[in-house]
């Protein structure tokens, strides 16, 4: 089985979603199915079929979450240290237009660019791996080649 890299933040977020789907959504969908079933003929009961479809989707997502959590390779950024960019690093960079950005390298399942969480398997994430403060690197973005300089590398608990 292939391990799924993620930070402690991503693991906790995924556990919370699994809990919500199993403890809140599942019982609600079962209740909706029972209520729709009480309306009579199931062959023409749109509410029943919609609830059964929601149930199938929810159960599929539950299985997916359980699989990812069971294969998780959890990395705690608070326990990491060093000057090289690795998984869970908080990296401050400046681009060729002198625009500064701060990114946190996370597993593919927890990436969220709006929050500055980029996947280690993304083109930018892969280009950063192994770099240190002062290193320059280039990567091919959808809009063309982009150059960056690493200003700062740190490891700290993720709180977004």
C-alpha positions as CSV (number, residue, x, y, z in Angstrom):
1,X,0.0,0.0,0.0
2,X,1.2,3.5,-0.9
3,X,1.7,5.8,2.1
4,X,-0.2,9.1,2.0
5,X,2.1,12.0,3.3
6,X,0.3,14.6,5.4
7,X,1.0,16.9,8.3
8,X,-0.6,16.6,11.7
9,X,-2.9,19.5,10.6
10,X,-4.1,17.5,7.5
11,X,-4.6,14.3,9.5
12,X,-6.7,16.1,12.2
13,X,-8.8,17.8,9.5
14,X,-9.4,14.5,7.7
15,X,-10.3,12.8,11.0
16,X,-12.8,15.6,11.7
17,X,-14.4,15.2,8.3
18,X,-14.6,11.4,8.8
19,X,-16.3,11.9,12.2
20,X,-18.8,14.4,10.7
21,X,-19.7,12.0,7.8
22,X,-20.1,8.9,10.1
23,X,-21.7,10.5,13.2
24,X,-23.8,13.3,11.7
25,X,-24.4,12.8,7.9
26,X,-24.8,9.0,8.0
27,X,-27.6,9.0,10.6
28,X,-29.3,12.0,8.9
29,X,-29.3,10.2,5.5
30,X,-30.7,7.0,7.1
31,X,-33.5,9.1,8.7
32,X,-34.2,10.7,5.3
33,X,-34.4,7.3,3.6
34,X,-36.8,6.0,6.3
35,X,-39.0,9.1,5.9
36,X,-39.1,8.9,2.1
37,X,-39.8,5.1,2.3
38,X,-42.9,5.9,4.4
39,X,-44.3,7.9,1.5
40,X,-45.2,4.7,-0.3
41,X,-44.3,3.5,-3.8
42,X,-40.4,3.5,-4.0
43,X,-40.3,3.1,-7.8
44,X,-41.6,6.7,-8.3
45,X,-40.3,8.2,-5.1
46,X,-37.8,11.0,-6.0
47,X,-37.0,11.8,-2.4
48,X,-36.1,8.1,-1.7
49,X,-33.8,7.9,-4.8
50,X,-32.1,11.2,-3.9
51,X,-31.5,10.1,-0.3
52,X,-30.1,6.7,-1.6
53,X,-27.8,8.5,-3.9
54,X,-26.6,10.8,-1.1
55,X,-26.0,7.7,1.0
56,X,-23.9,6.1,-1.7
57,X,-21.8,9.2,-2.2
58,X,-21.3,9.6,1.6
59,X,-20.3,6.0,2.1
60,X,-17.8,6.2,-0.8
61,X,-16.3,9.3,0.8
62,X,-16.1,7.6,4.2
63,X,-14.3,4.6,2.7
64,X,-11.9,7.0,0.9
65,X,-11.2,8.9,4.1
66,X,-10.7,5.7,6.1
67,X,-8.3,4.4,3.5
68,X,-6.2,7.6,3.4
69,X,-6.1,7.8,7.2
70,X,-5.0,4.2,7.5
71,X,-2.1,4.8,5.1
72,X,-1.2,8.2,6.5
73,X,2.5,9.0,6.9
74,X,2.0,11.8,9.4
75,X,4.7,14.5,9.7
76,X,4.6,16.9,12.7
77,X,6.2,20.2,11.6
78,X,6.7,21.2,15.2
79,X,9.1,18.3,15.6
80,X,11.0,19.1,12.4
81,X,14.1,21.3,12.1
82,X,16.8,22.2,9.6
83,X,17.6,24.7,6.9
84,X,16.5,22.6,3.9
85,X,13.0,22.7,2.5
86,X,11.2,19.4,3.2
87,X,7.6,18.3,3.8
88,X,5.9,20.6,6.4
89,X,8.3,23.5,5.9
90,X,7.1,27.0,6.0
91,X,9.0,28.7,3.1
92,X,9.1,32.4,2.5
93,X,10.1,33.2,-1.1
94,X,10.4,36.2,-3.4
95,X,9.7,36.0,-7.1
96,X,11.3,37.8,-10.0
97,X,8.8,40.7,-9.6
98,X,9.9,41.2,-6.0
99,X,6.6,39.8,-4.7
100,X,7.0,37.9,-1.4
101,X,4.9,34.8,-0.6
102,X,4.9,32.3,2.2
103,X,4.0,28.7,1.5
104,X,3.7,25.6,3.6
105,X,4.6,22.3,1.9
106,X,1.9,19.7,2.7
107,X,0.7,16.4,1.3
108,X,-1.4,16.3,-1.8
109,X,-4.6,15.7,0.1
110,X,-4.4,18.9,2.2
111,X,-3.2,21.4,-0.4
112,X,-5.1,24.7,-0.5
113,X,-3.4,27.5,-2.4
114,X,-5.7,30.2,-0.9
115,X,-4.3,29.3,2.6
116,X,-0.8,29.0,1.3
117,X,-0.7,25.2,1.6
118,X,1.0,23.8,-1.5
119,X,1.5,20.1,-2.3
120,X,4.9,18.6,-2.2
121,X,4.0,17.0,-5.5
122,X,3.0,20.3,-7.3
123,X,5.5,21.8,-9.7
124,X,6.4,24.6,-7.3
125,X,6.6,22.2,-4.3
126,X,8.9,19.8,-6.2
127,X,11.1,22.8,-7.2
128,X,11.5,23.9,-3.6
129,X,12.4,20.6,-2.1
130,X,16.0,20.5,-0.9
131,X,16.6,24.3,-1.3
132,X,18.0,26.5,1.5
133,X,17.8,30.2,2.4
134,X,19.5,32.2,-0.4
135,X,19.0,29.4,-3.0
136,X,17.3,30.4,-6.3
137,X,15.2,28.1,-8.3
138,X,13.1,28.1,-11.4
139,X,10.0,26.0,-12.3
140,X,7.6,25.8,-15.2
141,X,4.3,27.3,-14.3
142,X,1.2,27.2,-16.6
143,X,1.9,30.8,-17.6
144,X,5.6,30.1,-18.3
145,X,8.9,29.8,-16.4
146,X,9.0,31.5,-13.0
147,X,12.1,32.2,-10.8
148,X,12.2,32.4,-7.0
149,X,14.6,33.0,-4.2
150,X,14.2,31.3,-0.8
151,X,14.2,34.0,1.9
152,X,13.4,31.9,4.9
153,X,12.8,28.2,5.9
154,X,11.2,27.3,9.2
155,X,9.2,24.5,10.8
156,X,6.3,25.2,13.1
157,X,2.9,23.9,13.9
158,X,0.4,24.7,11.1
159,X,-2.6,26.8,12.2
160,X,-4.7,27.9,9.3
